[in-house]
Amino acid sequence: ALPWCHSHRPDNFRKVVALACHRMQGSVTFDRLATTLEEISNESDLLGKITNAVTDTGSNFVKAF
């Protein structure tokens, strides 16, 4: 899982950073993906602050939300 953070600042400068890079071995099921993204959100103090997610429309990612 490689979540990204996009931030729009008042000066219209967009900042993009990678929050984490976690290797997921085995099946990447929706429940494992959701758990991993929640852990990353907690570690980054972003739980409840995330408003959007961009995906590859994979069924496992769609089910996680």
Backbone hydrogen bonds, N-H to C=O, Kabsch-Sander energy under -0.5 kcal/mol:
donor,donor_aa,acceptor,acceptor_aa,energy
5,C,17,V,-2.9
7,S,15,K,-2.4
9,R,7,S,-0.6
9,R,13,F,-1.7
12,N,9,R,-2.1
14,R,12,N,-0.5
15,K,7,S,-2.3
17,V,5,C,-2.0
19,L,3,P,-2.2
20,A,3,P,-0.8
22,H,1,A,-2.3
24,M,22,H,-0.5
25,Q,23,R,-0.7
29,T,27,S,-1.4
33,L,29,T,-2.6
34,A,30,F,-2.6
35,T,31,D,-2.1
36,T,32,R,-2.4
37,L,33,L,-2.6
38,E,34,A,-2.2
39,E,35,T,-2.4
40,I,36,T,-2.3
41,S,37,L,-2.2
42,N,38,E,-2.4
43,E,39,E,-2.7
44,S,40,I,-1.9
45,D,42,N,-1.4
46,L,41,S,-3.4
47,L,41,S,-0.8
49,K,46,L,-2.7
50,I,46,L,-0.8
61,F,58,G,-0.5
62,V,58,G,-2.4
63,K,59,S,-2.1
64,A,60,N,-1.0
65,F,61,F,-0.7
65,F,62,V,-1.0
